[in-house]
Amino acid sequence: MSNKLNVGVIGCGYWGNHILRNFNNSENWNLHSACDTDKNQLSKQKQLYPDTHFTQDADELFDNPNIDAIAIATPVFSHFELAKKTLESNKHAWVEKPLTANYQEALALNKIAKDNNLCLNVDHTYIYTPSVQMIKEVIDSGELGDPLYFDSVRINLGLFQHDINVVWDLAPHDISILDYCIGKKPTSVSASGASVIKYSKKELENIAYLNLNYNNDMIAHIHVNWLSPVKIRKIIIGGTKKMLVFDDMQNSEKIRIYDSGVNINSKEDIYNSLVQYRIGDMYSPKIDNKEALKEEVDSFYNAIINKSDTITSGQLGADVVNILESANKSMKNNSQLIQL
Ligand SMILES: NC(=O)c1ccc[n+]([C@@H]2O[C@H](COP(=O)([O-])OP(=O)(O)OC[C@H]3O[C@@H](n4cnc5c(N)ncnc54)[C@H](O)[C@@H]3O)[C@@H](O)[C@H]2O)c1
Protein backbone atom coordinates (compact mmCIF):
# COMPACT_ATOMS: atom_id res chain seq x y z
CA MET A 1 0.00 0.00 0.00
CA SER A 2 1.35 3.42 -0.92
CA ASN A 3 0.42 5.12 2.38
CA LYS A 4 2.55 2.76 4.45
CA LEU A 5 5.44 4.30 6.36
CA ASN A 6 8.90 2.76 6.32
CA VAL A 7 10.43 1.86 9.66
CA GLY A 8 13.94 0.80 10.63
CA VAL A 9 14.65 -1.01 13.89
CA ILE A 10 17.93 -0.74 15.81
CA GLY A 11 18.50 -3.53 18.35
CA CYS A 12 17.17 -6.99 17.54
CA GLY A 13 17.55 -8.63 20.97
CA TYR A 14 14.88 -9.83 23.40
CA TRP A 15 12.54 -6.83 23.12
CA GLY A 16 13.62 -5.94 19.57
CA ASN A 17 12.12 -9.29 18.52
CA HIS A 18 8.67 -8.13 19.60
CA ILE A 19 9.15 -4.73 17.96
CA LEU A 20 10.16 -6.33 14.64
CA ARG A 21 7.19 -8.71 14.71
CA ASN A 22 4.65 -5.98 15.45
CA PHE A 23 5.92 -3.53 12.82
CA ASN A 24 6.10 -6.37 10.29
CA ASN A 25 2.51 -7.47 11.04
CA SER A 26 1.11 -3.96 10.87
CA GLU A 27 -0.85 -2.85 7.82
CA ASN A 28 0.46 0.70 8.39
CA TRP A 29 4.16 -0.07 8.39
CA ASN A 30 6.77 -1.58 6.10
CA LEU A 31 9.64 -3.13 8.04
CA HIS A 32 12.25 -1.55 5.77
CA SER A 33 15.54 -2.19 7.61
CA ALA A 34 16.95 -3.53 10.84
CA CYS A 35 20.31 -3.18 12.52
CA ASP A 36 22.18 -4.96 15.28
CA THR A 37 25.89 -4.87 16.06
CA ASP A 38 25.70 -8.61 16.83
CA LYS A 39 25.90 -10.77 13.67
CA ASN A 40 24.15 -13.71 15.34
CA GLN A 41 21.07 -11.65 16.14
CA LEU A 42 20.93 -10.49 12.52
CA SER A 43 21.17 -13.94 10.99
CA LYS A 44 18.30 -15.20 13.22
CA GLN A 45 16.05 -12.30 12.18
CA LYS A 46 16.96 -12.49 8.46
CA GLN A 47 15.25 -15.86 8.21
CA LEU A 48 12.02 -14.42 9.67
CA TYR A 49 11.93 -11.25 7.56
CA PRO A 50 13.42 -12.03 4.14
CA ASP A 51 12.20 -8.75 2.57
CA THR A 52 13.89 -6.55 5.20
CA HIS A 53 17.38 -5.12 4.75
CA PHE A 54 19.67 -6.16 7.66
CA THR A 55 22.90 -4.40 8.55
CA GLN A 56 25.42 -3.98 11.37
CA ASP A 57 25.86 -0.31 10.49
CA ALA A 58 23.17 2.01 11.94
CA ASP A 59 24.32 4.87 9.67
CA GLU A 60 22.75 3.01 6.75
CA LEU A 61 19.38 3.60 8.44
CA PHE A 62 20.03 7.24 9.39
CA ASP A 63 21.27 8.04 5.86
CA ASN A 64 18.42 6.36 3.99
CA PRO A 65 15.89 9.04 2.92
CA ASN A 66 13.18 6.38 2.39
CA ILE A 67 13.04 5.52 6.09
CA ASP A 68 10.40 7.59 7.91
CA ALA A 69 10.91 6.39 11.48
CA ILE A 70 13.40 4.44 13.57
CA ALA A 71 12.64 2.27 16.62
CA ILE A 72 15.51 1.92 19.10
CA ALA A 73 15.58 -1.23 21.24
CA THR A 74 19.17 -1.21 22.48
CA PRO A 75 20.49 -0.96 26.07
CA VAL A 76 19.57 2.25 27.92
CA PHE A 77 23.03 3.91 27.83
CA SER A 78 22.89 3.97 23.99
CA HIS A 79 19.36 5.45 23.65
CA PHE A 80 20.39 9.11 23.67
CA GLU A 81 23.01 8.98 20.89
CA LEU A 82 20.87 6.77 18.64
CA ALA A 83 17.68 8.80 19.22
CA LYS A 84 19.53 12.08 18.66
CA LYS A 85 20.91 10.82 15.33
CA THR A 86 17.44 9.57 14.37
CA LEU A 87 15.80 12.96 15.01
CA GLU A 88 18.70 14.87 13.44
CA SER A 89 18.22 12.71 10.32
CA ASN A 90 14.66 14.07 10.23
CA LYS A 91 13.06 10.76 11.18
CA HIS A 92 10.41 10.09 13.82
CA ALA A 93 11.72 8.19 16.84
CA TRP A 94 10.40 5.31 18.93
CA VAL A 95 12.68 4.78 21.92
CA GLU A 96 12.51 1.95 24.43
CA LYS A 97 11.81 2.74 28.07
CA PRO A 98 13.47 4.38 29.91
CA LEU A 99 13.94 7.17 27.35
CA THR A 100 17.50 8.05 28.43
CA ALA A 101 19.95 7.47 31.27
CA ASN A 102 19.47 11.02 32.62
CA TYR A 103 16.93 13.85 32.63
CA GLN A 104 19.04 16.41 30.73
CA GLU A 105 19.32 14.03 27.78
CA ALA A 106 15.57 13.37 27.88
CA LEU A 107 14.86 17.12 27.73
CA ALA A 108 17.35 17.53 24.87
CA LEU A 109 15.61 14.85 22.79
CA ASN A 110 12.23 16.46 23.41
CA LYS A 111 13.59 19.78 22.22
CA ILE A 112 15.06 18.37 18.99
CA ALA A 113 11.79 16.55 18.27
CA LYS A 114 9.71 19.68 18.92
CA ASP A 115 11.99 22.00 16.90
CA ASN A 116 11.77 19.65 13.92
CA ASN A 117 8.07 18.71 14.23
CA LEU A 118 8.94 15.07 14.72
CA CYS A 119 7.12 12.48 16.80
CA LEU A 120 9.04 11.10 19.79
CA ASN A 121 7.36 8.02 21.24
CA VAL A 122 8.68 6.26 24.33
CA ASP A 123 7.80 2.59 24.54
CA HIS A 124 6.07 2.43 27.92
CA THR A 125 4.20 -0.61 26.64
CA TYR A 126 2.06 -1.10 29.76
CA ILE A 127 0.13 2.08 28.97
CA TYR A 128 -1.33 0.38 25.87
CA THR A 129 -2.54 -2.72 27.73
CA PRO A 130 -6.33 -2.97 27.95
CA SER A 131 -5.94 -3.20 31.77
CA VAL A 132 -4.16 0.14 32.13
CA GLN A 133 -6.60 1.72 29.65
CA MET A 134 -9.43 0.45 31.89
CA ILE A 135 -7.78 1.83 35.06
CA LYS A 136 -7.46 5.25 33.39
CA GLU A 137 -11.11 5.11 32.30
CA VAL A 138 -12.27 4.24 35.85
CA ILE A 139 -10.20 7.04 37.42
CA ASP A 140 -11.24 9.63 34.83
CA SER A 141 -14.92 8.73 35.34
CA GLY A 142 -14.56 9.78 39.00
CA GLU A 143 -15.71 6.37 40.25
CA LEU A 144 -12.80 6.09 42.72
CA GLY A 145 -13.17 9.71 43.85
CA ASP A 146 -9.93 11.62 44.46
CA PRO A 147 -6.87 9.33 44.48
CA LEU A 148 -5.37 9.01 47.98
CA TYR A 149 -2.61 6.47 47.40
CA PHE A 150 -0.94 4.28 44.76
CA ASP A 151 0.87 1.19 45.98
CA SER A 152 2.67 -1.15 43.61
CA VAL A 153 4.71 -4.32 43.93
CA ARG A 154 6.71 -5.62 40.95
CA ILE A 155 8.91 -8.45 42.14
CA ASN A 156 10.19 -11.81 40.88
CA LEU A 157 13.35 -13.82 40.46
CA GLY A 158 14.30 -11.45 37.67
CA LEU A 159 17.05 -11.20 35.14
CA PHE A 160 19.98 -9.39 36.82
CA GLN A 161 20.86 -6.57 34.39
CA HIS A 162 24.51 -5.61 33.92
CA ASP A 163 24.13 -1.96 33.00
CA ILE A 164 21.21 -0.73 35.14
CA ASN A 165 19.83 -1.37 38.64
CA VAL A 166 16.38 -2.70 39.49
CA VAL A 167 14.93 0.85 39.71
CA TRP A 168 15.85 1.69 36.11
CA ASP A 169 14.78 -1.76 34.94
CA LEU A 170 11.37 -2.23 36.60
CA ALA A 171 10.15 1.05 38.10
CA PRO A 172 9.58 2.75 34.67
CA HIS A 173 6.50 0.53 34.34
CA ASP A 174 4.92 1.69 37.61
CA ILE A 175 5.96 5.33 37.27
CA SER A 176 4.53 5.55 33.75
CA ILE A 177 1.25 3.89 34.84
CA LEU A 178 1.04 6.28 37.80
CA ASP A 179 1.76 9.34 35.65
CA TYR A 180 -0.65 8.31 32.90
CA CYS A 181 -3.56 7.13 35.08
CA ILE A 182 -3.46 9.63 37.93
CA GLY A 183 -2.06 12.59 36.02
CA LYS A 184 -0.69 14.36 39.12
CA LYS A 185 3.00 15.28 39.31
CA PRO A 186 4.90 14.31 42.48
CA THR A 187 6.60 17.12 44.38
CA SER A 188 9.37 15.06 45.98
CA VAL A 189 10.80 11.56 46.00
CA SER A 190 12.87 9.41 48.34
CA ALA A 191 14.11 5.87 47.92
CA SER A 192 16.08 3.16 49.64
CA GLY A 193 17.66 0.16 48.01
CA ALA A 194 20.44 -2.35 48.38
CA SER A 195 22.76 -4.45 46.31
CA VAL A 196 22.28 -7.49 48.49
CA ILE A 197 23.65 -9.76 45.75
CA LYS A 198 27.07 -8.55 44.60
CA TYR A 199 27.54 -9.61 41.00
CA SER A 200 28.97 -6.50 39.35
CA LYS A 201 31.71 -3.98 40.15
CA LYS A 202 29.05 -1.27 39.80
CA GLU A 203 27.11 -2.32 42.97
CA LEU A 204 23.77 -2.32 41.17
CA GLU A 205 20.79 -2.36 43.56
CA ASN A 206 18.68 -5.53 43.22
CA ILE A 207 15.90 -4.44 45.58
CA ALA A 208 14.43 -0.96 46.12
CA TYR A 209 11.54 0.98 47.66
CA LEU A 210 10.45 4.33 46.20
CA ASN A 211 8.22 6.93 47.88
CA LEU A 212 6.62 9.67 45.79
CA ASN A 213 4.97 12.59 47.62
CA TYR A 214 2.19 14.79 46.31
CA ASN A 215 1.75 17.80 48.63
CA ASN A 216 0.36 15.64 51.40
CA ASP A 217 -2.94 14.82 49.65
CA MET A 218 -1.69 11.67 47.91
CA ILE A 219 1.26 9.29 48.31
CA ALA A 220 2.74 6.59 46.08
CA HIS A 221 4.96 3.67 46.97
CA ILE A 222 6.74 1.39 44.51
CA HIS A 223 8.53 -1.83 45.49
CA VAL A 224 10.80 -3.43 42.88
CA ASN A 225 12.91 -6.54 43.47
CA TRP A 226 14.80 -9.09 41.30
CA LEU A 227 15.14 -11.50 44.21
CA SER A 228 11.66 -12.66 45.07
CA PRO A 229 10.77 -16.38 44.90
CA VAL A 230 7.26 -15.45 43.75
CA LYS A 231 6.25 -13.21 40.87
CA ILE A 232 3.95 -10.39 41.97
CA ARG A 233 2.66 -7.65 39.68
CA LYS A 234 0.10 -5.80 41.77
CA ILE A 235 -1.08 -2.20 42.00
CA ILE A 236 -3.59 -0.89 44.54
CA ILE A 237 -5.14 2.55 44.06
CA GLY A 238 -7.19 3.93 46.93
CA GLY A 239 -9.63 6.76 46.33
CA THR A 240 -11.99 8.80 48.48
CA LYS A 241 -14.95 6.75 47.15
CA LYS A 242 -13.70 3.32 46.00
CA MET A 243 -10.51 1.28 45.74
CA LEU A 244 -9.03 -0.59 42.79
CA VAL A 245 -6.73 -3.61 42.73
CA PHE A 246 -4.88 -4.54 39.51
CA ASP A 247 -3.32 -8.00 39.69
CA ASP A 248 -1.53 -8.62 36.40
CA MET A 249 -0.72 -12.23 37.33
CA GLN A 250 -4.41 -13.19 37.17
CA ASN A 251 -5.73 -14.65 33.92
CA SER A 252 -9.20 -13.31 34.58
CA GLU A 253 -10.52 -10.55 36.83
CA LYS A 254 -7.21 -8.66 36.60
CA ILE A 255 -8.97 -5.54 37.88
CA ARG A 256 -11.28 -5.52 40.88
CA ILE A 257 -13.10 -2.45 42.11
CA TYR A 258 -14.11 -2.42 45.76
CA ASP A 259 -16.84 -0.16 47.05
CA SER A 260 -14.90 0.09 50.29
CA GLY A 261 -13.35 2.92 52.20
CA VAL A 262 -13.87 4.97 55.30
CA ASN A 263 -16.68 7.29 56.33
CA ILE A 264 -15.92 10.19 58.63
CA ASN A 265 -18.82 11.06 60.88
CA SER A 266 -18.07 14.40 62.39
CA LYS A 267 -19.16 15.10 65.93
CA GLU A 268 -18.78 18.67 67.17
CA ASP A 269 -15.48 19.39 65.43
CA ILE A 270 -12.86 17.74 63.30
CA TYR A 271 -10.84 16.55 66.33
CA ASN A 272 -13.79 14.48 67.44
CA SER A 273 -14.43 12.70 64.13
CA LEU A 274 -15.29 9.03 64.07
CA VAL A 275 -13.70 7.03 61.26
CA GLN A 276 -15.80 4.03 60.27
CA TYR A 277 -15.03 1.31 57.76
CA ARG A 278 -17.35 0.86 54.83
CA ILE A 279 -17.23 -2.55 53.15
CA GLY A 280 -19.42 -2.73 50.05
CA ASP A 281 -19.67 -4.69 46.82
CA MET A 282 -16.83 -5.68 44.54
CA TYR A 283 -16.98 -6.05 40.77
CA SER A 284 -14.51 -6.83 38.03
CA PRO A 285 -14.87 -4.95 34.72
CA LYS A 286 -14.57 -6.89 31.45
CA ILE A 287 -11.21 -6.32 29.80
CA ASP A 288 -10.51 -6.86 26.10
CA ASN A 289 -7.71 -9.10 24.96
CA LYS A 290 -5.37 -7.06 22.75
CA GLU A 291 -1.61 -7.02 22.29
CA ALA A 292 -0.30 -3.72 23.70
CA LEU A 293 2.54 -3.41 21.20
CA LYS A 294 0.13 -3.74 18.28
CA GLU A 295 -1.92 -0.87 19.70
CA GLU A 296 1.24 1.18 20.20
CA VAL A 297 2.54 0.59 16.67
CA ASP A 298 -0.82 1.82 15.28
CA SER A 299 -0.84 4.78 17.66
CA PHE A 300 2.70 5.78 16.57
CA TYR A 301 1.56 5.73 12.94
CA ASN A 302 -1.56 7.82 13.69
CA ALA A 303 0.45 10.36 15.68
CA ILE A 304 2.86 10.83 12.76
CA ILE A 305 0.06 11.13 10.20
CA ASN A 306 -1.96 13.52 12.40
CA LYS A 307 1.11 15.47 13.57
CA SER A 308 0.18 14.82 17.19
CA ASP A 309 1.72 13.08 20.22
CA THR A 310 1.22 9.50 21.28
CA ILE A 311 -0.08 8.89 24.82
CA THR A 312 3.49 7.85 25.68
CA SER A 313 5.09 11.04 24.41
CA GLY A 314 8.67 12.19 24.91
CA GLN A 315 7.30 14.40 27.68
CA LEU A 316 5.93 11.43 29.63
CA GLY A 317 9.23 9.63 28.99
CA ALA A 318 11.17 12.62 30.40
CA ASP A 319 8.90 12.82 33.50
CA VAL A 320 9.64 9.14 34.18
CA VAL A 321 13.41 9.66 33.77
CA ASN A 322 13.29 12.67 36.13
CA ILE A 323 11.73 10.52 38.86
CA LEU A 324 14.11 7.60 38.21
CA GLU A 325 17.14 9.88 38.39
CA SER A 326 15.93 11.54 41.61
CA ALA A 327 15.10 8.17 43.21
CA ASN A 328 18.56 6.94 42.30
CA LYS A 329 20.15 10.02 43.84
CA SER A 330 18.12 9.55 47.02
CA MET A 331 19.09 5.86 47.21
CA LYS A 332 22.80 6.78 47.01
CA ASN A 333 22.36 9.45 49.75
CA ASN A 334 20.73 7.59 52.65
CA SER A 335 17.17 8.10 51.34
CA GLN A 336 17.52 11.88 51.22
CA LEU A 337 14.27 13.63 50.16
CA ILE A 338 14.76 15.01 46.65
CA GLN A 339 12.51 17.88 45.51
CA LEU A 340 11.27 17.51 41.94
N1 LIG B 1 8.85 -1.90 26.84
C1 LIG B 1 9.12 -2.98 27.57
O1 LIG B 1 8.25 -3.52 28.24
C2 LIG B 1 10.52 -3.54 27.55
C3 LIG B 1 10.76 -4.86 27.92
C4 LIG B 1 12.09 -5.31 27.87
C5 LIG B 1 13.11 -4.46 27.48
N2 LIG B 1 12.82 -3.18 27.16
C6 LIG B 1 13.88 -2.23 26.76
O2 LIG B 1 14.41 -2.63 25.51
C7 LIG B 1 15.78 -2.29 25.43
C8 LIG B 1 16.59 -3.54 25.02
O3 LIG B 1 16.41 -4.52 26.02
P1 LIG B 1 16.58 -6.07 25.66
O4 LIG B 1 16.11 -6.81 26.86
O5 LIG B 1 15.95 -6.37 24.33
O6 LIG B 1 18.16 -6.19 25.54
P2 LIG B 1 19.00 -7.24 24.67
O7 LIG B 1 20.37 -7.20 25.23
O8 LIG B 1 18.29 -8.55 24.58
O9 LIG B 1 19.01 -6.62 23.20
C9 LIG B 1 19.71 -5.44 22.86
C10 LIG B 1 20.25 -5.61 21.44
O10 LIG B 1 20.80 -4.37 21.02
C11 LIG B 1 22.01 -4.63 20.30
N3 LIG B 1 22.80 -3.41 20.34
C12 LIG B 1 23.42 -2.83 21.39
N4 LIG B 1 23.98 -1.66 21.05
C13 LIG B 1 23.71 -1.47 19.75
C14 LIG B 1 24.01 -0.43 18.83
N5 LIG B 1 24.70 0.66 19.18
N6 LIG B 1 23.59 -0.57 17.54
C15 LIG B 1 22.89 -1.66 17.16
N7 LIG B 1 22.58 -2.68 17.99
C16 LIG B 1 22.98 -2.59 19.27
C17 LIG B 1 22.62 -5.82 21.02
O11 LIG B 1 23.54 -6.52 20.18
C18 LIG B 1 21.39 -6.65 21.35
O12 LIG B 1 21.07 -7.57 20.33
C19 LIG B 1 16.17 -1.71 26.80
O13 LIG B 1 16.12 -0.31 26.73
C20 LIG B 1 15.07 -2.21 27.72
O14 LIG B 1 14.83 -1.35 28.81
C21 LIG B 1 11.56 -2.69 27.15
The ligand as an SDF file (V2000), in Angstrom:
LIG
                    3D

 44 48  0  0  0  0  0  0  0  0999 V2000
    8.8470   -1.9040   26.8420 N   0  0  0  0  0  0  0  0  0  0  0  0
    9.1230   -2.9810   27.5700 C   0  0  0  0  0  0  0  0  0  0  0  0
    8.2540   -3.5210   28.2410 O   0  0  0  0  0  0  0  0  0  0  0  0
   10.5180   -3.5370   27.5480 C   0  0  0  0  0  0  0  0  0  0  0  0
   10.7640   -4.8610   27.9160 C   0  0  0  0  0  0  0  0  0  0  0  0
   12.0860   -5.3140   27.8710 C   0  0  0  0  0  0  0  0  0  0  0  0
   13.1120   -4.4610   27.4840 C   0  0  0  0  0  0  0  0  0  0  0  0
   12.8190   -3.1790   27.1580 N   0  0  0  0  0  0  0  0  0  0  0  0
   13.8830   -2.2290   26.7610 C   0  0  0  0  0  0  0  0  0  0  0  0
   14.4060   -2.6330   25.5080 O   0  0  0  0  0  0  0  0  0  0  0  0
   15.7840   -2.2910   25.4270 C   0  0  0  0  0  0  0  0  0  0  0  0
   16.5880   -3.5360   25.0200 C   0  0  0  0  0  0  0  0  0  0  0  0
   16.4110   -4.5230   26.0170 O   0  0  0  0  0  0  0  0  0  0  0  0
   16.5770   -6.0750   25.6590 P   0  0  0  0  0  0  0  0  0  0  0  0
   16.1130   -6.8120   26.8590 O   0  0  0  0  0  0  0  0  0  0  0  0
   15.9540   -6.3750   24.3350 O   0  0  0  0  0  0  0  0  0  0  0  0
   18.1580   -6.1920   25.5410 O   0  0  0  0  0  0  0  0  0  0  0  0
   19.0010   -7.2390   24.6740 P   0  0  0  0  0  0  0  0  0  0  0  0
   20.3670   -7.2040   25.2300 O   0  0  0  0  0  0  0  0  0  0  0  0
   18.2880   -8.5520   24.5820 O   0  0  0  0  0  0  0  0  0  0  0  0
   19.0110   -6.6170   23.1990 O   0  0  0  0  0  0  0  0  0  0  0  0
   19.7070   -5.4450   22.8590 C   0  0  0  0  0  0  0  0  0  0  0  0
   20.2540   -5.6080   21.4440 C   0  0  0  0  0  0  0  0  0  0  0  0
   20.8020   -4.3670   21.0220 O   0  0  0  0  0  0  0  0  0  0  0  0
   22.0060   -4.6350   20.3020 C   0  0  0  0  0  0  0  0  0  0  0  0
   22.8000   -3.4110   20.3350 N   0  0  0  0  0  0  0  0  0  0  0  0
   23.4190   -2.8270   21.3880 C   0  0  0  0  0  0  0  0  0  0  0  0
   23.9800   -1.6600   21.0520 N   0  0  0  0  0  0  0  0  0  0  0  0
   23.7140   -1.4670   19.7510 C   0  0  0  0  0  0  0  0  0  0  0  0
   24.0080   -0.4310   18.8260 C   0  0  0  0  0  0  0  0  0  0  0  0
   24.6980    0.6560   19.1850 N   0  0  0  0  0  0  0  0  0  0  0  0
   23.5880   -0.5700   17.5420 N   0  0  0  0  0  0  0  0  0  0  0  0
   22.8880   -1.6570   17.1590 C   0  0  0  0  0  0  0  0  0  0  0  0
   22.5770   -2.6780   17.9940 N   0  0  0  0  0  0  0  0  0  0  0  0
   22.9790   -2.5890   19.2710 C   0  0  0  0  0  0  0  0  0  0  0  0
   22.6240   -5.8160   21.0200 C   0  0  0  0  0  0  0  0  0  0  0  0
   23.5440   -6.5220   20.1820 O   0  0  0  0  0  0  0  0  0  0  0  0
   21.3850   -6.6550   21.3520 C   0  0  0  0  0  0  0  0  0  0  0  0
   21.0740   -7.5730   20.3260 O   0  0  0  0  0  0  0  0  0  0  0  0
   16.1680   -1.7130   26.7960 C   0  0  0  0  0  0  0  0  0  0  0  0
   16.1200   -0.3150   26.7350 O   0  0  0  0  0  0  0  0  0  0  0  0
   15.0700   -2.2120   27.7200 C   0  0  0  0  0  0  0  0  0  0  0  0
   14.8280   -1.3500   28.8080 O   0  0  0  0  0  0  0  0  0  0  0  0
   11.5570   -2.6940   27.1540 C   0  0  0  0  0  0  0  0  0  0  0  0
  1  2  1  0
  2  3  2  0
  2  4  1  0
  4  5  1  0
  4 44  2  0
  5  6  2  0
  6  7  1  0
  7  8  2  0
  8  9  1  0
  8 44  1  0
  9 10  1  0
  9 42  1  0
 10 11  1  0
 11 12  1  0
 11 40  1  0
 12 13  1  0
 13 14  1  0
 14 15  2  0
 14 16  1  0
 14 17  1  0
 17 18  1  0
 18 19  2  0
 18 20  1  0
 18 21  1  0
 21 22  1  0
 22 23  1  0
 23 24  1  0
 23 38  1  0
 24 25  1  0
 25 26  1  0
 25 36  1  0
 26 27  1  0
 26 35  1  0
 27 28  2  0
 28 29  1  0
 29 30  1  0
 29 35  2  0
 30 31  1  0
 30 32  2  0
 32 33  1  0
 33 34  2  0
 34 35  1  0
 36 37  1  0
 36 38  1  0
 38 39  1  0
 40 41  1  0
 40 42  1  0
 42 43  1  0
M  CHG  2   8   1  16  -1
M  END
$$$$
